[in-house]
Amino acid sequence: MRWGHDDIWHITDHFVREWRFWIVPVEERDPAPATTSPWELSEDPIFHLIYYAFDEARAVREETASDLLEIYDTLTGCDFRARLAEPTHARRRLPRGFEAELERVLYGAVEAGLLRFEPHENAA
């Protein structure tokens, strides 16, 4: 679910923990230290969100998949989100194995300092 700023997404994972993702403005970009090794992948929210939202051939969680596709599109200039308004119901599914491409782009953006995330506590 998107709230507020154009390049900020609030996504709730399957553990009902909310994460805030944002694209770092150009003037604030500098490479982020690589904090996630392949061995720590299962502890990372990106890993959990992608695993929760997609299986090998299709999207399985509508809102989460849509938000991840929108982040992907923002980073790559693609238009998957526009072409798949409802990813779980789209006649033409995402390419088989798309979750690997999604991981590659999102993790690459984090390592390059373009995409950041943090736990987000709802002010309720």
C-alpha positions in Angstrom: 0.0 0.0 0.0 1.4 3.4 -1.0 1.0 6.4 1.3 2.3 9.9 0.8 5.5 10.6 -1.1 5.7 9.3 -4.7 8.7 7.1 -3.9 7.7 5.7 -0.5 6.0 2.4 0.0 4.6 0.9 3.2 4.4 -2.9 2.8 3.2 -5.4 5.4 4.9 -8.8 5.3 3.3 -12.1 6.2 4.6 -11.7 9.8 2.3 -8.6 10.0 5.3 -6.4 10.3 5.2 -3.2 8.3 8.2 -2.0 6.3 8.9 1.4 4.8 10.7 1.4 1.5 11.9 4.5 -0.3 13.9 5.5 -3.3 16.8 7.7 -2.1 16.7 11.2 -3.7 19.7 11.8 -6.0 21.3 14.4 -3.8 21.3 12.0 -0.8 22.7 8.9 -2.6 25.9 7.3 -1.6 26.6 3.6 -1.6 25.1 1.8 1.3 27.4 -0.7 3.1 26.5 -4.3 2.0 24.9 -5.6 5.2 23.2 -8.7 3.8 25.3 -11.7 3.0 23.7 -14.6 1.1 23.6 -16.5 4.4 21.5 -13.7 6.0 19.0 -13.6 3.1 16.2 -15.3 5.0 16.3 -12.6 7.7 15.9 -9.8 5.1 12.4 -8.2 4.5 12.9 -8.2 0.7 13.4 -12.0 0.8 10.3 -12.5 2.8 8.1 -10.1 0.8 9.1 -11.7 -2.5 8.7 -15.2 -1.2 5.3 -14.3 0.2 4.0 -12.5 -2.9 5.2 -14.8 -5.7 5.6 -18.4 -6.5 7.6 -19.8 -9.5 5.1 -18.8 -12.2 2.8 -16.1 -10.8 1.9 -13.5 -8.2 -0.1 -15.0 -5.3 -0.6 -11.9 -3.0 -2.2 -9.0 -4.9 -1.3 -5.9 -2.9 2.2 -7.0 -1.9 3.0 -8.1 -5.5 1.7 -4.8 -6.9 3.8 -2.8 -4.5 7.0 -4.8 -5.3 6.3 -4.4 -9.0 5.9 -0.7 -8.6 9.2 -0.4 -6.8 10.8 -2.6 -9.6 9.3 -0.3 -12.3 10.5 2.8 -10.5 14.0 1.5 -10.4 14.1 0.0 -13.9 11.7 2.2 -15.9 9.7 -0.8 -16.9 5.9 -0.9 -16.8 5.0 -4.3 -15.3 2.7 -2.6 -12.7 0.7 -0.7 -15.4 0.4 -3.8 -17.6 -0.6 -6.0 -14.6 -3.0 -3.9 -12.6 -4.1 -7.1 -10.8 -1.0 -9.4 -10.8 -2.8 -12.4 -9.3 -5.6 -12.3 -11.9 -3.6 -11.3 -15.0 -4.2 -13.5 -18.0 -0.6 -13.1 -19.0 1.3 -14.0 -15.9 4.8 -12.7 -15.0 7.6 -14.5 -16.7 8.4 -17.8 -15.0 11.2 -17.2 -12.5 10.5 -13.5 -12.3 11.1 -13.5 -8.5 14.8 -14.0 -9.2 14.9 -10.9 -11.4 13.0 -9.0 -8.7 15.5 -10.0 -6.0 18.4 -9.1 -8.3 17.1 -5.6 -9.0 15.9 -4.8 -5.4 19.0 -6.2 -3.7 21.2 -4.4 -6.3 19.4 -1.1 -5.6 19.9 -1.6 -1.8 23.6 -2.3 -2.3 24.0 0.7 -4.7 22.3 3.0 -2.1 19.2 3.7 -4.4 16.6 1.8 -2.3 16.4 1.9 1.5 14.1 0.2 4.0 13.3 0.2 7.7 10.7 -1.2 10.0 7.8 1.2 10.2 5.6 1.5 13.3 2.1 2.6 12.6 1.1 5.6 14.7 -2.3 4.2 15.8 
